[in-house]
């Protein structure tokens, strides 16, 4: 009986010890889990067996992504192998290393390792703990930069003077060898410096003009064209073109000189664009001559094909007629391209508006409307013409040029609308005549809206729609409207449609616009 009591007491003690060990194990596990210090447990072969949440957070890998993976996935291979080897020899290691996150980002860390053994002193693996050194490194770098800055500030004043002189010499060397002409005026509009290129461009000597005021310089014949272009004095940033002589053209720009938020004067630069202008003029002349030379044979081809289609040279078979019709349409496209190229050359030569008259704009649209109805009918599209007022004042326009704009916008709307409706609207708004063409077509891609009025540009979806086009219509239209003192713009959403607008000033407003150009 006494033996049984002793055994029972021993069993109770064992149960208490087991319970204590279980609680201790749970405590250790909780400590491992909730410890803010990143720790992982690695096998002797370098395989990750466990990782606490802090380690998961710094590596950006989840628990399941870490367990079973080689520790070489997180640290430089050769360095971590060396650390593991040293740990088994020294029992613990403390070294600086880098850890690779899931996003391949490198984080500087201090690595601590410790061997883990069982109760029989058998090695189970090792613990690897890391400490994030990012903030420490940043602090060290900031401290280093601060020290360097302080050293720079504390440098000898004489050295700074020498350096300032060297910088001044470098600046003068740059100015003197600059390929553009440079004139520097102080805040009182007195010329303080000009470079040799300016002397060469304007045929003047620096010692004869430096120190003179803006008004005094205007009296010098070689400088007066430049200074008259600028005005009474330099007041701000500008960029203008100056035809200095028959064969010399400068692009004149002004740049303010700002020192410690205070304006100290202006730099005027003269960039010689004479060669570019000559090449541009030659190109325009070439296009103009080529287009004019093409018009005659194209017109002859059109006349011949028209005679064939009309039966003047005998009846054609159905197949022959189809081929001739295709040739006729291709010839028409060529004629339209030639006309567009001629219009572009006229725009570039500044002789586009040639026949300005007070016109009834609504009557111009009504004159063209039957052709638009026929085009829309062929595509099974509805078309509507809306007048927002009963009466409209006259507008001063070049009738033929305005017809080009209306035709371009309406025909584009019809061509690029597979189904739906075209709405043409005319109204008076803010002392301007407002014309708009709304469609339910393919729209304009957002990323290409900025280029829509550029020469030879066609949107990707317009090209894919297989509709013929030169990419010149909107460029020409924009120049025509702006030459009339109006504005042109659009609103569009790809796949839902586009609305093009343009305004024309009424007769009185147009006359004021013309006066502003003189």
C-alpha angles and dihedrals in degrees: 000000000000091000091052091053091051091050091048091051091049091050090052090051091049091050090050091049092049090048090049091049091049091050090047091050090049090048092051091048091049089048090051091048100045098036107118088215111095110243135168131182116227130192121236087262092056098257117144109240100171140004130187122229092259090058090048090051096052093045095040088223121124121236092257091050092053104042112088094016124116115257086232086077089070104034137039105282102230095040096050091046089054091048092050091050092048091048092057089049100041099026091231139032134195115194142145114249144148127256122207116222125212088265090054091252115150117228121188110232141170108237121212120187133188132179116244118212135179127235090276092055092252115149111247097176135279141285117237117199125182134198119203110239096182096107092041091051091047090050091049091049092048089048090050091050091048090052091050091048091051091049090052091049092049095051118124115282092224091058090051090052091051090048091049090052090049091050090049090052090048091050092049090047090053092047093047093049097038112126091223127066114258129197120179121202125186125227090277092056093251117144109245103167143008130175130234091257090062090049088053095045097047099029095236137127120239095222090056096055109026112106095026124123126244093257093048091051090054088067091063108092096216092051100039097082090055096044093044088055090053095047133223092330142344108274107160150340116314142156120205140160120241124197094207095178138343094286102021124081124175130195103219120203135174126210123187118233107228120187117177091343091306121114109235100177142292140288115217115200127196115203114189108228095165094115093047090050091049092051091045091050092047090049092050091048091049092051091045094049092044092049092048091049090051095051095070098053091040091052090049090050090049091051092049094047091047090054090051092049092047091052095243090134096041137289120308128214117245092256093047091049091052091053093047091048090053090049090048092052092047090050090050089053090051091050090050091049090050090050090049091050091050090050090051092052090050089051091051091048091050095237101109105117106061107150113041116178138158102263140179099242095194091057090053091055092045090052091056097038098088090059090051090050091053092050091048092047091055089057095042091244126147115233129192133188115205127189112195094195134043094225132030128198121233121269126209105238145143097250098208094047094049089050088057090056094046091047093048094050098043096042090048089052090051095043094049097043112086092184140353132049144323118211122193116193133184123187143145116252131167094347091308135101107242120205122185137178117198124190139175094223140121096302128210123287112249094233092054100046093098091060100045095105094045123115116269092359121141124174118247095245090048091055091047091052086067092228112150117245143147099215090235102095099084092040090055092043092053092051093047093051094045090048086057091053093254136119132236128199142144145215118214145163120193112252094009106068145264138256119203119198135187133176130209122196115239117250096273094044090048091055089053089050091053091050090053090059095054 
